[in-house]
Amino acid sequence: MSAAETSPPANVAGRESAPPRPLWHLVLVRPETLTLVLLILGVIVASRLSPYFLDIGYILRSFALSAEIALVALVLTMVIIAGEIDLSPAANMALSACIFAWAQASGVPIPLAVLLGLLAGLAMGGVNAFFVIVMQLPSIIVTIGTLILYRGLAQILAGDRSIRIAEGFIGVDRILVLGVPLPVVVFVLAAIVLALVLGGTIFGRQIYQIGTNEVAARHAGIRSRRIKLILFLMIGVVAAIAGIMTASRLGSVRYDLALGKELEMVLMAMLGGTYIFGGRGTIPGTFLAAWLLVVVSTGMTVANLLPAIQMTVLGILLIVSIIATNFIYSRTQR
Amino acid sequence: MTGPAALSQTQVPLISARGISKQFAGVEVLRDVDLDLRVGEIHALLGENGAGKSTFAKILAGVHRPTTGTIALNGEQVEVANPVVAQRLGITLIHQEPISFPDLSVAENLVLGRSEDGWFSPVPWAKMTRDARALMDLLGVDIDVTQPMRGLSIADQQMVEIARALASDSRLIIMDEPTAPLTPREVETLFGIARRLRSEGRTIVFISHRLEEVRALCDRVTIFRDGNKVGTHTIDELTDADIIRLMIGRPLKEYLHKPRTEIGAVALEVENLTLPGRFEAISFSVRRGEIVGLGGLVGAGRTDVARAIFGVAPALSGTIRINGKQATIREPDDAIALGLAFVPEDRAQAGIFRSLSVEQNITAAVPARIAPRGFIRRSVEKALSSEAIRSLRVRLASARQPIGELSGGNQQKAILARWLLTDPTVLILDEPTRGIDIGVKAEFYDRIGELAASGRAILLISSELPELLALSDRILVMSEGRLTAEFPRAEASQEKIMKAAVPRSATLGEAA
């Protein structure tokens, strides 16, 4: 009868559904578990290479150099879970930092310059959202386009020179809160807030739902376009915050700020177990992956590995993490 | 099995199928079918949706392999393992909307998959174009073979498919509902070509719902019902009424009839709802406590009407009133706020979140209830979903397991549970029992009856006539995007519904 088209597999008699899995199984198949194990391994190996690694202060100072990227990766995780992607935030960081630096260099008061930078970031997120949501274009193409566009605008604005940052605004990474550099504090706080939002609110849950099945989400009355708009605006603003923090850390801004860092952001999300096709992933996963990445790359630097080899290792890491996540999800999904 | 005419024919049939059965995932869709196709005849396959006629055609064309049974071609047993083998044997299936490469030219599409040349031999452009032109001349159609496929009308694309069949010298050409997307003129052209092919000694299998077309074109008909062959007759032996009776003549299953309920005020009213190309001037109403059945063939526009009312793909014009008040529904969200609920036909596509928990699936449409202050309260969520699971008897291991692990029937119950939590006034059910085991179906019928009894208005779309007849207070029938009939429960019958559902059959009433 009409079952001909897509009849589900017939029930095995007496067995309506799979038995529940034991708890250890549930924990083991979480992709974050793999990230955590890798992180612990990384710390052990790195501390063998250099005793500095047993100094928590050293790790924190190293992490401060990547905290801006990691901050954006947290929001990117949510964008990917929703079934989209944004490859433009590194370019966004450069353009908003350039706008901020240019404004304060031309005499705009610092708070106003910061606000200008943030608004620029919001606008860039809005442009991405417009093309993806209103024009219905695939986000990967749109954000590759705007990645080039934003970087190009930054170069037009700044030219080849560095724009110096006013003395009073330099050194965000040297501000310590209970011994922890401010960018790291910002990252940790953001991770906590976003983890609560993604894991505990309707907004967060609907992100998973639209990433799992957008058509079904719409049929259940979920306004997926509104959620995606919010996400693109969020990642725009957060990229601007990251850009301005980077400007403060470096003391000057060039158009090539955070050049190529979008890949590192994607790497963090993937390593943390975010599923590239949407619907799965967590903030704690990306949080752990960010630390893993810093430990691995700092460890390689300490071990005097050539940058080219470091790149190779990161590339392999990305591919392995994608294979692992896919494998885990396909095993748990049948 | 075959009519008396068969006895007078001593010629070996082109195709002789014996004992063909087919199961999909344990469900039998074709049962022990014997069928002969003669050289140079046009043979119609008729039956309701899901009767097995298309499955049979696809087995002949190598798309599906039979579970049991044999096929002989010109008296020799053959193994039609796949469409390529079928083509080599001279069997071609013409799809309703031909599958082609829209950006390649007509000539390129004609030779695709048939090239004898090696991978790296140059493309013989000139010869290709010449051959393609010759084929078009042979068919007597005027199609520029150098233009891309994309620019062609569906009728012309079908011609290209037929030309492909001729190019590989097919002896058997199967047309699966070829006329549905065509205009009357195009149908005439197609028929002219079909008759010419017959006169050349080719055999054509013609699948259609339109009886007058079958009558105009075909020599013999074979009628399918519920996966069985009911019979093969020459077309002149049967009246239209006979054909309809044979198509639906199964004994009416004894379903629990819907309990008589108090019928209240109008809850849903649509007037002149129109979405060009899908449906036109649809007007009807559903009262509280009433189940209104919406019957018709697949593609008649029933699902489109439901999707329009629910805001998935809104109508272009017309009005919708909920509880007497005019409603603006642009998104499903709006519809839900107005007390509408919609269980879609395609569960996997539009219903479930496969990898998410049953619990999350059930509470997806009531975010405000599980998160009163922004944060999700697990205890509330658990209470709501487990109550729904209990009342609908969803069988599962744990409410936290992914819904994809449940059987189809239990997934469907979970979707119904989702909508019960919104406490809807109007419930639209689109093929709610599709792909569900018989036992669970009966449970659904009980639930649907109870929902009506609790004062909800229900619009039930179903292709299963016994289901419609058993549950509905009133039955509406759609055909080709229009409402063609309305019957109160007492007056409805399978024959009447089928008559109204079969396109352009308005005159068949006299024949009965």
Contacts between the chains, C-beta under 8 A, distances in Angstrom:
chain1	res1	chain2	res2	distance
A	1	B	27	7.5
A	1	B	29	7.1
A	1	B	50	4.6
A	1	B	226	6.8
A	1	B	227	7.5
A	1	B	464	7.7
A	2	B	49	6.6
A	2	B	50	4.4
A	2	B	431	7.2
A	2	B	434	5.2
A	2	B	435	6.9
A	2	B	463	6.3
A	2	B	464	7.4
A	3	B	24	7.0
A	3	B	25	7.9
A	3	B	27	4.6
A	3	B	29	7.5
A	3	B	50	7.9
A	3	B	434	7.3
A	3	B	435	4.6
A	4	B	24	5.5
A	4	B	27	7.2
A	4	B	29	4.6
A	4	B	50	6.1
A	4	B	55	6.3
A	5	B	435	7.7
A	6	B	348	6.8
A	6	B	435	6.4
A	7	B	24	5.7
A	7	B	25	4.8
A	7	B	26	8.0
A	7	B	27	5.3
A	7	B	408	7.3
A	7	B	435	4.9
A	8	B	25	7.4
A	8	B	407	6.2
A	8	B	408	3.7
A	8	B	411	7.7
A	8	B	435	6.3
A	9	B	25	5.6
A	9	B	26	8.0
A	10	B	25	5.7
A	10	B	26	3.9
A	10	B	27	7.2
A	11	B	407	5.0
A	11	B	437	7.2
A	16	B	395	4.0
A	16	B	396	7.0
A	16	B	406	7.4
A	16	B	407	6.1
A	16	B	410	6.6
A	17	B	395	6.8
A	17	B	396	5.2
A	17	B	397	5.1
A	17	B	401	6.9
A	17	B	405	5.3
A	17	B	406	5.2
A	17	B	407	7.0
A	17	B	410	7.2
A	18	B	397	6.2
A	18	B	401	6.9
A	18	B	405	4.9
A	19	B	397	5.4
A	20	B	397	4.8
A	20	B	398	4.4
A	20	B	400	7.7
A	20	B	401	6.3
A	196	B	375	7.9
A	200	B	375	5.0
A	200	B	376	5.7
A	201	B	371	6.6
A	201	B	374	5.7
A	201	B	375	5.8
A	201	B	376	6.6
A	202	B	367	4.1
A	202	B	368	7.9
A	202	B	370	7.6
A	202	B	371	4.7
A	202	B	374	7.4
A	202	B	376	6.5
A	205	B	360	6.8
A	205	B	367	7.6
A	205	B	376	6.6
A	206	B	367	7.2
A	208	B	353	7.9
A	208	B	356	6.6
A	208	B	360	7.9
A	209	B	353	5.5
A	209	B	356	6.8
A	209	B	360	7.4
A	209	B	364	6.2
A	212	B	353	4.4
A	212	B	354	6.8
A	212	B	355	5.7
A	212	B	356	5.7
A	213	B	349	7.8
A	213	B	352	7.2
A	213	B	353	5.2
A	213	B	354	6.8
A	215	B	349	5.7
A	215	B	350	5.0
A	216	B	349	7.3
A	216	B	350	5.5
A	216	B	351	5.7
A	216	B	352	6.2
A	216	B	353	5.8
A	217	B	353	7.6
A	217	B	364	7.7
A	218	B	312	6.9
A	218	B	331	7.6
A	218	B	332	5.8
A	219	B	310	7.8
A	219	B	312	6.6
A	219	B	332	5.7
A	219	B	342	6.6
A	219	B	344	5.8
A	219	B	350	4.8
A	219	B	351	7.0
A	220	B	332	7.3
A	220	B	364	4.3
A	220	B	365	4.7
A	220	B	418	6.9
A	221	B	331	7.7
A	221	B	332	4.9
A	221	B	333	4.3
A	221	B	335	7.6
A	221	B	336	4.2
A	221	B	337	7.9
A	221	B	365	5.4
A	222	B	333	7.5
A	222	B	364	7.2
A	223	B	331	6.8
A	223	B	333	5.7
A	279	B	353	7.9
A	279	B	355	6.0
A	279	B	356	7.8
A	280	B	355	6.9
A	329	B	355	7.8
A	332	B	402	7.9
A	333	B	354	7.8
A	333	B	355	6.0
A	333	B	402	7.2
A	333	B	404	6.8
A	334	B	404	7.3
A	334	B	405	7.1
